[in-house]
Amino acid sequence: MKGTDVSYVKQTIADLLQNKIDMSQLVITKALAKADYAAKQPHVELAERMRKRDAGSAPSLGDRVAYVIIKGAKGMSAYTLRIVLMAGAAAYEKSEDPLYVLEHNVPIDTRYYLDNQLSKPLMRIFEPILGEKAGSLCRCFCWRRRGSADW
């Protein structure tokens, strides 16, 4: 493995944590496939919130729901904001429409993307190449303090 590969990953993670990644690269989409889900799902809960805001533009059964994971939003009740900002808040509580996020300048939860979307793929990439060292490398990537760019 070349040092430039590791440097590229480090730079990309630093960019993510410093909000330098275009939001379009963070959008997750899921199909609204059924009317009733056993557990709360981010896309289902978002579709319901969108229906409450504007029923005419809300996703319908069969539509794909695009969302991003947010830190918090202006206009949320103090109770909802407290839940969203909690470290253990579930993704379904933090999903939001990308257009709404742009219009209301809502911050993205970049740690969610690092911890939940990147850490396992990074391990799958680095483990065959670096062996046991991959664990410490990925722990460094995935659990480094927020916004830190000095690796």
PyMOL commands that set and color helices and strands:
alter all, ss='L'
color gray80, all
select helices_A, chain A and resi 3-17+23-25+42-53+78-85+91-94+98-104+110-130+133-143
alter helices_A, ss='H'
color red, helices_A
select strands_A, chain A and resi 28-31+64-69+95-96
alter strands_A, ss='S'
color yellow, strands_A
deselect
rebuild
show_as cartoon
